[in-house]
Each structure stands twice: as structure tokens, then as C-alpha cells.
Amino acid sequence: MQKERLYGKTLNELIAVTKRVGLPGYTARQIADWLYKKEILSIDEMTNLSKRAREVLTKEYETGIFPPVSESESTDGTKKYLYNVLKDKYIETAYIPDNERATICVSSQSGCKMGCIFCMTGKQGFQGNLSSNEILNQFRSLPEFQSLTNMVYMGMGEPLDNITEVLKSLEILTSEWGYGWSPTRITVSTVGLIAGIKEFLEKSRCHLAVSLHSPFDDERKELMPIQRTNTVKEVLDIIRNFEINSQRRISFEYILFKGLNDTPRHIKELARILNGIKCRVNIIRFHQIPGAEFQSPDLGTTINFKEALNAKGILTTIRASRGVDIQAACGLLSTIAQNKQQ
Ligand code: SF4
């Protein structure tokens, strides 16, 4: 029988576990302490729990911390890890060191329903939501875990399409009984799911990154089918009407495609629709994927685009391309691993 995993449970869920197996309520805090502060791997290592308590727990539960199945390292130090989840699926996790910072990019789903046409994960289709255990295990079992300073939910899947498990993982990362991270170290990305954004803004204090990619309705519909039902205008209205505290950052991700969304017309419209929102735009150069006709613009065009937006008062940066030699485009490695299995 598959045992239930303790790692990835919130304090309230751990209290429910202790009640269920007949242990005193205070044991839940002790378990949380072992799981999230002391980095043990097995229930038997929870030495301030009585022997009986450990035996009772072990009958039905395990910690559920598991290592990646493979890793590859780029010449620039970026690493990609593959994890086996949902029995026979693969997800990707990236480790991105950058001077003082070390960022982990986690996946929230296996595959994705959103179907963005420039994305390899989108081409996989949807295979399932990751549990809070599977999301946080990418963080905990990363060999570089101790050095991590930041976390982004920008790997495979649409995080706000799996909002319950994502919020649980954020609660564990930011609670005093959990990892105690500041929410300002964590960014969650979204294609712009209206209901999810509202819930995320209300229930979490982490940063939000919205994938924009075009300010024009018809063009964005072509790139991102979500625009048919959840428009950027609605997303911007929510953000405008929500009281965002000064610590919290709203950013817009903008993949630049040569000749498609890199023109002066786009700059003008971006500046218009983002006017009045305290935000930043992150320009990302497109990572080639098999079968896609898109191309990256040259560096000069990218810099000009950034400077033109800055000149219009929109704080804009260019995100450095990392790990290009190790299939940096999200979804490539797991697609290869899944194909090998078939
Ligand atoms: S870009 Fe993100 S939301 Fe779009 S298909 Fe890929 S993983 Fe899904």
C-alpha cells in the first residue's frame, strides 16, 4: 500500500494527521519542525517524538522526500533536474545561480492545458496537477537546496490552474512554522487566469508575474489561447483595483519574437495599457523549440525595445538567457524523457 506523504502538508493538515492516528495535537508542530527546519528524510529521525508515536505514524505515512532522476549542467552553471511524478511522468526543475542569488524554477503541473503555441510544455498536453508535496520536493531535494535565495513558479504548467496546491506550498515556504521565507523571495507566474489571480492576490503576499507577450487582443489570441476567455484587459483591471502593498512586485513577462511583437506599434500600445500600474516588464529572448517558426530578434532590437519602453516610463529589463546548451526551453527535457519511455 502506498503510504501518504507528510512533506508538503500544512500545519493544519499535520494537526489532522495527529488527530487521526491518536497523537497529541502538539506533535504536529514537532513534525513540521522536523520536516521543514531540520531536513530529516525519515519519520524515524524525528527523535523528540516517542517511539510509539513514530511507529504509529510509520504505519500509514512516510516523509515523501525523493531525489531527482537525472540532471544536466550548462556551461553557464545553470542546472536542469528531472523528477519522476504522478507515477510515470517527468517534470523539470531549473537551478539558476547568479552572483549572490541562486534561484530555483519549479513546475506546478505535469504538462499544461494552456496551449501557448511557443511552448514545448504546452505541446505535451495536460497530464496532471502536482501535489504540494511534489512542488516542494523540487525545492527540498535539490542538491543546491541550502544555497537557494529565490524561487519562481515558472516551470512546467500554469500555477494558478493548480492554485490549491500552489497556495499550500507557498504557505509552507512563508510560515514561521515552515521555512519562514519572505514572500518577496518568491514569484508566481500566470498566463492570466482571472479567478486564480484574484485568489492569489488575496491569499498570498508573493510577487506576481503575468505572461503578456502581446498588447493586442488578436495577436495574443494567436499566441496564447487563454486570451479568448481571460483577456489582458480583465487582468489589468483586477491588478489596478487591488491594493498592492509596496513590498509586492507585479511584473509582465514579454517574450520577444522577431518581426511579430517587437515593433514601435507594440511599444506604444504596451506603454498605453500599462500606464498607471506600478510594474516592471521583463523581456525574454525566445528559446528555440522543435517545429516552431518563431525566431529571436537580434540583440540590438531587443535593447532598443527595452530602452524605448523605459523612455516611456515603463521599467523594463532584459532577462539573461541561461542554460541554452541544456535544452533551456521549458518542457524539452521532459518531452525527451517521456518519449524514451514509450
Ligand atoms: S507557457 Fe506556461 S502556461 Fe503556456 S503552455 Fe507553456 S507551461 Fe503552459
Boltz pocket constraint, residues with backbone or C-beta under 6 A from the ligand:
constraints:
  - pocket:
      binder: B
      contacts: [[A, 111], [A, 112], [A, 113], [A, 114], [A, 115], [A, 116], [A, 119], [A, 120], [A, 121], [A, 122], [A, 123], [A, 155], [A, 156], [A, 157], [A, 158], [A, 191]]
      max_distance: 6.0
